[in-house]
Amino acid sequence: MAEATAAEVGEGVASGAVDGKAGVAFGAVEADGLKVSFTLTPNDLMVFYGHYYRTDRRAIRARRVVRFGVAAFFACLALAIDILTIRIYLGIFALLWLAASGWWIRRAVARKTRKMLFRPDSQCLLGHRTLTFGAEGIRVEAGYADQTLRWEAFMRWVELPGYILLYVSETSAYVVPC
């Protein structure tokens, strides 16, 4: 996974060069810039949400609190109860929770994200896009909007297998399949 700042990406586009950090060729910039057209699907956006879930400090901290907090609660409860059989079952549950909660939490987040992407009010996130990369920034054309974002608007970019994520905030990015 390669990362770079927006200034580095802008310089690479302006010069028509290959970015040395990630080896991504942006091509020569013509009068109207380099155009990329694609259609975003729910699976494309799941790549972003998966990357965010794995790398965001707040999401990681929340998962740890849930995993270890529930396990600690049941471990303490096991110590407070006098009946040996119940203690054993609560201790086993705490260990099973620690072992399986990572998988369960990932699955729950993916399920809720997919459900959100298929709601009618989320359909503006999907569909056809045309991005025009130029020396000043990126022009984003979609069925519902047309905007130009200067390179300063981008915090960073991340290259994943088959995708480039252009972050405009800590929690929001443009997903570009490649």
C-alpha positions in Angstrom: 0.0 0.0 0.0 1.5 3.3 -1.0 0.6 6.7 0.4 1.5 10.3 -0.6 0.3 13.8 0.1 -1.9 15.8 -2.2 1.0 18.1 -3.1 3.1 15.2 -4.3 0.2 13.9 -6.4 -0.4 17.4 -7.9 3.3 17.8 -8.8 3.2 14.3 -10.5 0.2 15.3 -12.5 1.5 18.7 -13.4 4.8 17.3 -14.7 3.2 14.2 -16.3 5.7 12.1 -14.4 5.5 8.9 -12.6 5.2 9.3 -8.8 8.4 7.7 -7.3 6.7 6.6 -4.1 4.0 4.5 -5.5 5.0 4.0 -9.2 1.6 5.3 -10.4 1.8 6.9 -13.9 -0.6 9.8 -14.3 0.3 10.4 -18.0 0.9 13.7 -19.8 -1.5 16.5 -19.0 -3.2 18.0 -22.0 -5.4 21.0 -22.3 -8.3 19.3 -20.6 -6.2 17.0 -18.4 -6.2 13.2 -17.9 -9.7 11.8 -17.9 -10.8 8.7 -16.0 -14.3 7.3 -16.4 -15.8 4.5 -14.3 -18.9 3.3 -12.5 -18.9 2.9 -8.8 -20.5 -0.2 -7.4 -21.2 -1.2 -3.7 -18.2 -3.5 -3.8 -16.0 -0.6 -4.8 -17.1 1.4 -1.8 -16.7 -1.6 0.4 -13.0 -1.4 -0.4 -12.9 2.1 1.0 -14.9 1.2 4.1 -12.7 -1.9 4.7 -9.5 0.2 4.4 -11.0 2.8 6.8 -12.0 0.2 9.3 -8.6 -1.4 9.3 -6.5 1.8 9.5 -8.5 4.5 11.4 -7.2 5.0 14.9 -10.7 5.7 16.4 -12.2 2.6 14.7 -9.3 0.4 16.0 -9.7 1.8 19.5 -13.5 1.3 19.5 -13.0 -2.4 18.5 -10.4 -2.9 21.2 -12.7 -1.4 23.8 -15.6 -3.7 22.7 -13.5 -6.8 22.5 -11.5 -6.4 25.8 -14.3 -4.6 27.7 -16.8 -7.4 27.2 -14.2 -10.1 28.0 -13.1 -8.2 31.1 -16.7 -7.7 32.2 -17.4 -11.5 32.0 -14.1 -12.3 33.7 -14.9 -10.0 36.6 -18.4 -11.4 36.8 -16.9 -14.9 36.9 -14.7 -13.9 39.9 -17.6 -12.3 41.7 -19.9 -15.3 41.6 -19.5 -18.0 44.2 -20.9 -21.0 42.2 -17.9 -22.8 40.6 -19.8 -24.1 37.5 -21.1 -20.6 36.6 -17.5 -19.2 37.0 -16.2 -21.8 34.6 -18.9 -21.0 32.0 -18.3 -17.3 32.3 -14.6 -17.7 32.0 -15.0 -19.9 28.9 -17.4 -17.4 27.4 -14.8 -14.6 28.0 -12.1 -16.6 26.2 -14.4 -17.5 23.3 -15.5 -13.8 23.0 -11.8 -12.8 22.8 -11.2 -15.4 20.1 -14.2 -14.8 17.9 -15.2 -11.2 18.5 -12.8 -9.8 15.9 -14.5 -11.9 13.2 -17.9 -11.1 14.5 -17.3 -7.3 14.6 -15.8 -7.2 11.1 -18.8 -9.2 9.8 -21.3 -6.9 11.6 -19.6 -3.7 10.2 -19.6 -5.1 6.6 -23.3 -6.2 6.9 -24.3 -2.7 8.1 -22.2 -1.0 5.5 -23.7 -3.1 2.7 -27.2 -2.4 4.0 -26.5 1.4 4.1 -25.2 1.3 0.5 -28.4 -0.3 -0.8 -30.7 2.3 0.8 -32.5 4.6 -1.7 -31.0 7.7 -0.1 -27.4 6.3 -0.6 -27.7 5.8 -4.4 -25.9 9.1 -5.0 -22.7 7.4 -3.8 -22.9 4.9 -6.7 -23.0 5.2 -10.5 -20.9 6.7 -13.3 -18.1 9.1 -12.6 -15.6 11.0 -14.7 -12.5 12.4 -13.0 -10.3 14.9 -14.9 -6.9 15.2 -13.4 -5.3 18.6 -14.1 -2.5 20.8 -12.8 -4.9 22.7 -10.6 -6.8 19.8 -9.2 -9.4 17.2 -10.0 -12.7 17.8 -11.7 -15.4 15.3 -10.6 -18.4 14.8 -12.9 -21.3 12.7 -11.7 -25.0 12.4 -12.6 -25.9 14.6 -9.7 -22.9 17.0 -9.4 -20.0 18.6 -11.2 -17.3 20.1 -9.0 -13.6 20.9 -9.2 -11.4 20.2 -6.2 -8.0 21.9 -5.9 -5.1 19.7 -4.9 -5.0 21.4 -1.5 -8.4 19.8 -0.8 -6.9 16.3 -0.7 -5.2 15.2 2.5 -3.5 12.1 1.1 -4.0 9.2 -1.3 -3.7 5.5 -0.8 -3.0 2.9 -3.5 -4.6 -0.5 -2.9 -4.7 -3.4 -5.3 -7.1 -2.3 -8.0 -8.0 1.0 -6.4 -6.7 4.5 -5.5 -8.3 6.3 -2.6 -8.2 10.1 -2.7 -8.8 11.3 0.9 -10.5 14.6 1.3 -10.9 14.1 5.1 -10.1 11.5 7.7 -13.4 9.7 7.0 -14.1 10.5 3.3 -12.4 9.6 0.1 -13.0 9.3 -3.6 -12.7 5.7 -4.7 -11.0 5.3 -8.1 -11.0 1.8 -9.6 -7.9 1.2 -11.8 
